Amino acid sequence: MSVVTGYRIRAWGEDPVWEQFERTPPRAGEAVVAVDACGVGLTVLNAIQGDLTDDRATLPRVPGHELVGRVVETGAGVATDLVGRLVAAYFYLSCGSCPECLAGEDNRCRRLAGYVGVHLDGGYGSVVTLPARNLIPMPDGLDPIAATVVPDAVATPVHICRNRARVGPGDRIAVVGAGGGVGMHLIQVAQVFGAEVAGLDLSIEKLSAIEELGAIPVRVDDFNTLDPVLFREGRPTIVVDLVGSRLSLAWAAQAVATGGRVVVMTTFRDVVAEFDPRRMVMTEAAILASRYASRHEVELAGQLVATGRVRPIIGLTTDPRGAPEIHRRLRDRTLVGRGALVWS
């Protein structure tokens, strides 16, 4: 046994508690990671709230799925050359053997066992034991703090652009809620795929950051009065909604151009959206949902960051005890990009 320091969720809906606890040795198929840093975004707040599970049997639990660290020990059946490698965690506890996983669609796993940081301990602890299948090697030389944006904040946009919205040159993308962790990286990934981007948000700080990335900053005070003609060429061909309110979703469906795509990203409970089916048919527009990313897309995200094609936007880094301040700024929606807890 070894002692781990970090935050643990004691009750869903309550703030995690800083404490020490024991870690058991890795079992067959598992590996131990010394955490260098862990990204922090709204998903971890949803997990703490109990939105991904509210099963008391899974508690206590160390949150944090966007972890990056070095493998220090492996269990039986795991290649020992993994030791010393910088790895990021794959969020979904996919089985690896169902038809979807074998087709490279791990995010659609039929036998999904849950999520890192929800059903297994995550990166709010100094050391974590995970299935080796959930550890994705990062490119050599990549800074661990920069790499915290890879497994979610960049991988999710890669999945949107590559798989769901099929982004290409000539596309015009409106990103609703563009100043957050996924939004700031979606702007860049969409540009890599050849699209022109408009970033919708509210604060001056976020709009300034959106403009610095080469996107059109659009201040949203009221979706009811927001002009859908955001680009010189007209309406957006793609709208990605990272806000997920009734008003933002309704605007997206009304704003998208003929033949366009609306991509729904949020999973908030009890949010019901309305859309005009007549307009959708007449414009032959589509409403799509996007669910995380495949393991391969996490690898692609790592390459984008390592080669400098996507720049990590991390608005606040702290030592692990600073997690409450990152949480506060996320809840206040004042954090530009992602936050990161730095262990080493």
N, C-alpha and C positions, 0 to 999 in steps of 0.2 A: 504494500500500500504506500501511496505518497500523498502529501497534503497539497491541495489546490486552493488558491485564493481567488475569489471573484464574487459576482452577483448571482443570486439564485432567486427564482420566483417561488414564493411560499404559498401564495394564493392568487388565482387568476383575478386580474382586475386591480391588484395592489402592486406598488412599486417593488422591484427586486431588492433583496437584502444582501449587503456585503458581509461575507463570512468565509470561514475556512471549512473545507470538507475533504473527505478522502476519495482518491481515485483508485479504481481496481485495475490490475494489469489487463492488457488487451487479450481478447479471446481470438479464436481462429477467424481469419478474415478481417481483423481490425488492425488499426495503427494508432499510435499516440502522437499527437501534434503539440509542440510547444508554440503557443499562439504569439505571433509578433504584433498583430493588430487586428481589429475587427470593425468593419463598417457598420454604421448605424443609420437606419432610415425608418420610414413610417411602418414598414412591415413588422419590425421588431416591437413597435408600440402596439400594433394589432395583436401580435402574439402574446405580449404581456397582458393585454386586456382580456384574452381568452377567446379571440375571434377565430383562431385557427384550431383550437380545441379548448374545452373547458373541463376536461376529464381530470378530476382530482388525483386519480391513480398515477398520473404522469409526474406529479410533484414530489419533491422540489425539483426545479429544472433551471439549468443555466441557459439564458437566452443568447441570441447572437448567431445568425447564420452566415454572415458575410466575413467569415474569419479567414485569415491567412497566417501561415506559420511553417515551421520546419518539422518534418517527421523525425522523431527521436527513438521510436521503438515500434516493432511490428510483431503481430501475432502469427500463429502458425498459418502457413499457406499464403503469406504475403511476401512478395519479393523484397529481400533485404536491401536491394539497391535503391529502394524508396527512401531509406534513412538519409537524412541530410537535405532532401529535396524541399524546395519551397513549394507549397501546395495551397490551393484554395478549396473551400468546401462547396460541394454541390448540394443545393438546398433540399431537393427532394430525395427521400429515402426510397428510391426506385429499386425494383427487383433485379433488373438486368437480364431477365429470361423470358418475359412475356413478349407477344408479337410486337407490341409498340416499342418496347425497349430494344429488341433486336433490330427494329427498323430505324433506330436512332432517335426515336421520339420518347425519350425517358420522361419527359414532362407529362406524358399521357399514360404512364404506367398503370396497368390494370390492377396490380397488387401493391399499390403505393402504401408504404408503411408509416408515412407521416413526413415530418420535416425536421431538419437540423435546428436546434434551438427551441424546439417545441416538444418533440417526442424523444430526442436525444440531446445531450448537453451541447452547447455552442461556445462561441468565442468571448462571452463575458467572463470566462474563467481563464487562468493562466495556462492550463494544460487541458486537452480534450482528447477523448478516445472516440473514434468514428470508424465505420466500415471503410476499408481501403477503397472500395468502389466509389465512395463519396469524396475522395481526395483527387483533385485535378492538378497535375504539375503545372506550374507557371513558368514562363520563359526565363531563361538564365539572365541574371542581372536586373530583373525587375524589382524595384523598390517595394518592400512589403506593405508600406502604408499606401502607396499608389495602387497596389494590387487589390486593396479592399474594395475598390469600385468594380472590379472585374466580375465576381460571381453573381451579381444581381444588377447593379446600376448600369453596367454596360451590356451584360449578357441579355438582359430583358429587352433593351432596344434592338440588339442584333436579331433576336427572335421576331420582334415586330416587323423589322424592315426586311429580313431575309425570308421569313416563312409566312407571316400572316398578311401584311399589307403589300408585300411584293414591290418594294420601293425601287424606283429606277429614275434615270435622268428624265427631266420634264415634270416629275411629280412636285406638287406644292403641298407641304405638310404643315398643318396647324397643330401645335402641341399645347393642349390646355393644362395649365399647371406646370409650365416649362421650367420654373426656377428651382424645383426640387431635385432630389438626387437622380431619379430616373430621367426627368425632363431635361436636365442640363447635358446628360450624356446621350439622350435620344437625339437632341439637336445635332450633335457631332456625328453620330452613327448615320443619321439620315443624310447628312452632307456627304459622308463617305460613299453612300449609295447613289449620290448624284442629285438629291432633291434640294429644292429651295425650302427654307423653313421660316415659319413665323412662330414666335414663342409668346403665349398668352399668360399673363400673371398680373399681380396687383402692385407689389412694392417697388419703389424706385430702385432699391438695391438689386432686386432680382431682374428687373427690366434692363438695368445697366449691364449685368452679367450676361444676359441673353444677347444683347447687342454686341458685346465683346466677342462672342462666339460666331458672329457673322449672320445671325438670324434677325428677322424683323421683330422688334419688341412691340407688343400690343398690350396696352393696359385694359384690364377688364373691370369696370365698375358695375356693370349690369348686363347680364347675358340677354336680357329682353331687348336691349337697344344696340347690341354689338353688331356692327356691319360685317357680314360674311365675306365681303370682297376685301381680302387682306393682302392680295398680291396684285401686281400690275396686270397680270394675265387673268385675274378674276378670283373665283372662289377656290378654296383648297381642294385638291384631289383626294387628300387624306386628312382626317381629323383623328388625333389620338387623345383620348380623354383620360387624364391622370387625376382629375378631381372627383369625378363620379357623383355629382349632385344631380338632382332632377333637372335643374335649369341648364347645367353644362351639357348634359346628355341630350336634352331637347334641342339646344342650340347646335350641337354637332350634327344631328340628323337633318336639321334645316339648312345648315351652312354648306354641307359638302357638295361638290360639283357633280354634274351629270357623270355617271359611271364611276363615282368615287367610292371610298371606303371609310367607314367609321370604325375605329378600333377601341373597344371597351377594355379597360385595364383594372378597374377597381372591384373589390368584393365586399363592399360594406353591406351589412344586413339591413333589410327593410327599405332599401332604396328602389323605387319603382320609376322607370323612365317611360315617357310617352313619345311616340313618333307618328308621323302621318304616313300611313301605308300607301295612300294615293301618290304622294310626292315620291316616295321611295320607288314605286313601280315606274312612274313616269320618267324619273331620272336614272333608273336602273342602278341605284346606289346599293351598297351592301353594308350590313352591320356585322362586324367580326369581333370575336373575343380573342385575347391573347393570354396564354398561361405560361409564365416563367420562360424557360429556355431549355434546350437539350444540353447534354454534356459537351457535345461537339461545339455548340454555340458559345459555351463558356470558354472553351479553348480558343475560339476565334476572337472572343472579347479580349482575352489575354494578349493575343498577338496585336490587336489594335492599340492597346495601351502601351505595350512594350516597344512598338515601332513609332510611337508618337502621333499616330493618326487620330487617336482620341486622347484628350488631355484630362486627367482626373480632376474633378471639381470637388474639393473637400473643404467645406466652409469652416469646420471647427475640428481640431484634433486636441485630445486631452489624454492624461493618464487615465487608467480604468476607473478611478474613483470619480472622474468627472462626467460619468454617464448621465446623471440627473440633469446637468446643464444642457447636454445635447438633447435629451428628451424634452426639456422645457422649450427649447428653440424650435424643435420639430412641431410640438403642439401649437406654438404661437405662429408657426409658418414663417419664421424669420430666418431660418437657416438656408443659405444658398448652397445647393448641392448636397453632398453627403456629409455626415459626421464620421469620426473615426476614433476608437479607443486604441491607444498605443501601449502595448505591454513591454516592448523592448526596443 
